[in-house]
Amino acid sequence: MKPTLLAIFAHPDDESFGVGGTLAKYTANGTRVVLACATRGEAGEISDPALATPETLGAVREAELRAACAALGVAELRFLGYRDSGMAGTPENDDPRCYHRADPEAATRQLVGLIREVKPQVVLTFEPGGGYGHPDHIAVSRYTTAAFDLAGNPQAFPEAGPAWQPQRLFYTAIPRSFFLQMRDRMRALGLDTSEFDHFDVERRSFSDDQITAIVDVSAQVDAKWAALRCHRTQFGPDNLFRRLPEELMRQMMAHEYFAQARPTPPDGAPKSDDLLAA
């Protein structure tokens, strides 16, 4: 049986920005990769009004995600059926259908059932802070972590299928050095770094010693870039990635970073370059 990697994220485009290279790398080497997306991104931005309206955005972003999966080689995509919660403090936060307002037990049970059905060796999701604090990112991290811990317990949600315990849970985790290197390279090129002056690097990144795995995806940069470009409503000309020189972005996208959450790795363990390595 081929190994399986299950990635669980909140919105279309989360998979490409965060772990697109990793997903492409593992699909290319024969690993079964399954992507689960909690929402269809109905509350996201619209970079060009010709692409979507607020009423059609969910369907448009679903199509964008399917195109991105094709670019990455991901053949299995599951939607969890919730509505995008929008950014904290917005009216979308109050919609009872949104993911961060989901019943925690029901949301966890759903993911336990998914894990037991898919039977992954490795699960990927956001770190607990959700990268930049988006309510749905925080929610999917919390529910995925809880489901990982319960999926192997036959007493937990027996109606969700036979118990299955994945081997490892990884959080996507951007190290502080990444942001600092990006700012320094932008300065060296004479580019505007004002966005970084207002960016809380301490809160939105991991210390480098918390990173337990660094995956070299330099051979997958083309696939990752193609997947990003599929998300046209979110990846407009004003996006920071689009405004930077492509060569700089290719260099910065050549590695993806993870922190192993389960089981806790021993102190001093060397950084891995393979999420599936025992």
N, C-alpha and C positions, 0 to 999 in steps of 0.2 A: 504494500500500500504506500503510495507516495505521501510525503509529509505535507501537512496543511498549515497554512498561516491564515488567521482570521484577523482582519483589521476592522475596527468599529469606530466610526466617527460620526459627526453631527450633521454636516452639511455637504452638498456637492462642492467641490474644490478643496475640502480639508485633506482629501487623500493625495492630491497632486502637490499642493504646497508643502505638506509635511513629510510624506513618505513615498512620493511618487517613484523616486529612483529605486527604493527598496522593493516596492511592489513589482516594478518592472524587472528587477534583477532576479527575484525569486520565481516569477512566472517563466522567465527565460531559461532557468535551470531545471524546470520541470516540477517545481513545487506547486501544489494546488493553492491558489490564493482566492479567498472569499472576502468581499468587501460588504460591510453593512453600513447603511447610512440612516441616521435617525429621522431626518426630515428631508424635504425637498427644497429647502432654502427659500421659502416663500417671502421672507422679510429682508432678503439681501438687497444690496444696491443694484441699480441698473445703469451700467456704464454708458449705454446709448439707448435712447428711447425707441429707436427703430428695432431693437432686439426683443423687447418684451414690455408688458405693462404690469402693474402690480397684480392684476387679476391673472395674467398668464405666466408670471415669473416662475411659479413652482413647476409647471410643465416644461418650460424652457430650460430650467436648470436641471431637471431630470434628464432631458435630452443631452445637455452638455456633459453631465456625468457619464452617461452611457458612451458618449464619444471619447471622453477621457479614459474610461476603462479600456476601450478598444486600443487606444494609443499605448496604454501601459501593458496590454496583454491580459488584463483581468477579465475572466470569462463569467464569473459568478458575482452578481450584485443583488443585495437584498435591501429593501426599504423597510424601516420599522414602523412607518405610518403616522408619525407625529408631525406637528406643525412647527415651523421655525419660531423660536422665542424672540428673535430680534435682540438687539443690544440691551443691556441693563437699563431700566428706567424708561423704556419706550412702551407705547400702548400694546404692542404685540406680547409683552411680558404677561399681560393680564388675560390673554386668551386661554381658556381652559384646555384647549387642544394642544398647546405648545409643550415642548419636551421638558422644560425645566419645571413645569407644573404637573408632570406625570405622577401618578401614584407610584411611590418608590418600590413597593412590593410587586406591582404589576410590571413595571419596567425591568426590574431585576429578573422576574420570572421569565419574561420574554427572552432576555439574553441568555439565561440558563438554558432555555430550550434551544436557542440557536447554537450555543456551544455544544450541547449534547447531540444535536443533529449533525453539525459540521465536523466535530471531533478534531479540532486543531491541536497541534503540538504547541503552537505559539499564538498568543493574542497581543494585538497592538491597539493602543488607544491614546487619548490625550493624557498629559500629566494632570494632577488634581486641580491646578490653577487654570487649566484650559488654555494655556498659551498666552492669551491676552485677556482672560477673564470673561469670555462670552458665556452667558448662562447655560447654553446648550453644550458647550465644550466641557464645562464643569460637571454637568449632569451626566454626560456620556462616560466621562472618566469614573464618576462615582458608581454608576450602575454597572459598568463593565467590570470594575474591580470587585464589587460585591458578587457579581455573577461568576467570575473566575473562582472566587473563594468557595462558592456553594455548588458549582456544577458537579464536583466530584463526590458530593455528599448525597447518598441515595435517600436520605430522610428529608432533604430539602426539595420542595416542589416535585414530588414523585410523578405528578401528572405531566411534567415537562420532558419525560423520557428517561431512559437508563442513564445512570451517572457516567460522567466522563470528566476526567481531570486533565486539563492542559498542563504542559510542563513548565511554561514560563509566560509571564505577563511583562510586557515592555511598555513604558510610557515614551512618547515622543518628547524629546528634551533638547532644547537649543542651548548650547553652552554660552556663557558670557563672552568667551573669547571670540565666538562667531560674530556677535554684534560689534565688538570692539575692532576686530579685523576689517569688517565691512566698512565701518566709519573711517578707519585709517586709510583704506584703499580709496574710498571716495574723496577724502581730503587730498590724497596724493594726486588724484586726477583733476583736482580743482572743482569738484562737484559740491553742490549744496548739501550740507549735513544737518540742517536745522531740524529735520524730523527726528534725528537722534538726540538732539539737545533736549527735547521734550519727552523722550522715551525712557521709561523707568526700567533700565536694563536689569537692575537688581531684582525687581519683582517679576519680570517677564522672562527670566532665563534661569538656567541651572548653573551652579558652580561647576567648573570643569571636572572636579573630582567626583561629582555625582554621576557623570556619564560613564556607563558601563559597556557600551557597544558603539562603535563607529563603523558604519557600513560604507565602503567605497563604491559609489554609484557613478563614477566618471564615465563608464561605458554606457550608462543609461541616461545621460543628460539630455540627449536628443529626444528620447521618449518622454522624459519628464517635461521638457520644454513644450513638446507637442501637446501633452495632456493639459498643461497650464493654458495654452492658447485655445483649447476647447471651451474653457470657461469664460466665454466672451463677455457675458453680462457682468462678471466680477473682475475681469482682467483687462480693463480698458487702458487707454493711452496714458492716463494719469496715475496708474498703479506704479508704485516705486520700482517694482521689478522691470516694468517696461521702460522706465525713464533712465535706468542705469545702462551703461555699456554692456552689450550682450556677452562680451568676453569676460567681464567681471562677474556677471551673474552665473556664467557657466562654471567659473572657478569656485564660486561660493556654493553652488548646488552640487558639487562633486562628492560631497560626503553628507550623510544623514546620521543623526545622533539619537541615542536611546538610553534610558535609565531602566534597569531591570527592577521591577517592583515585586515580583513573586518568582521564585523565592528570593529573599534578600541575599545578594552575593556576599561572600566573606570579605572582610577588610583586606585591602591590598591585592585583591584579585586583578589580574591583568584585563585590560579592555578587550572585548571580543570584536571580531569583524564578521561574525556569522550568527544571526539570531537563532538559527536552528541547531547550532552546535551544542552537543550535550555537555 
